Amino acid sequence: MLPDTGERYQSTPLFADIPVEMTSEEVEISKSTPTAQIEGG
């Protein structure tokens, strides 16, 4: 079973190895899709 969002699980060990901020590589990938930009990102 998978949750519809991970928000309630972000403080659990499940997300312990995932950084809060995007890496520079993730930012570049995000920029490759201009129609799917996150506000403030």
N, C-alpha and C positions, 0 to 999 in steps of 0.2 A: 504494500500500500504506500502511495506517495502523497504527501500533503499538497494542497493546491498552491501554497506559498511557503517559503522557508522562514518567514519572519518570526514565528514563534519558536523556532529552533535555533536561531542564530547565536544564542548564548549557551548552547549545549555543545558537548564534545564533537558532535557531528560536523560543525562548522569551524572547529578550533584551528584548522590549518589553512583556512581561507581568509586572506587579508580583506580588510574593510574597503580600502581604496583600490582602484584599478591600477595595474602595472602600466608602464609606458607601452608595452606591446598590446595590452588590452585596449588602451586608448586609441592606438592606431587602427586596430581592427574595428573599433566602434566608428571611427571617422570614415571607414570605407563604406558605410551605409548611412548616408546623410538623412534619409527619411526615418531613421530609427534612433535619433539622438536623444540622450537623457538630458533634461534641463539641468543647467549648472555643471555639466560634465565636460 
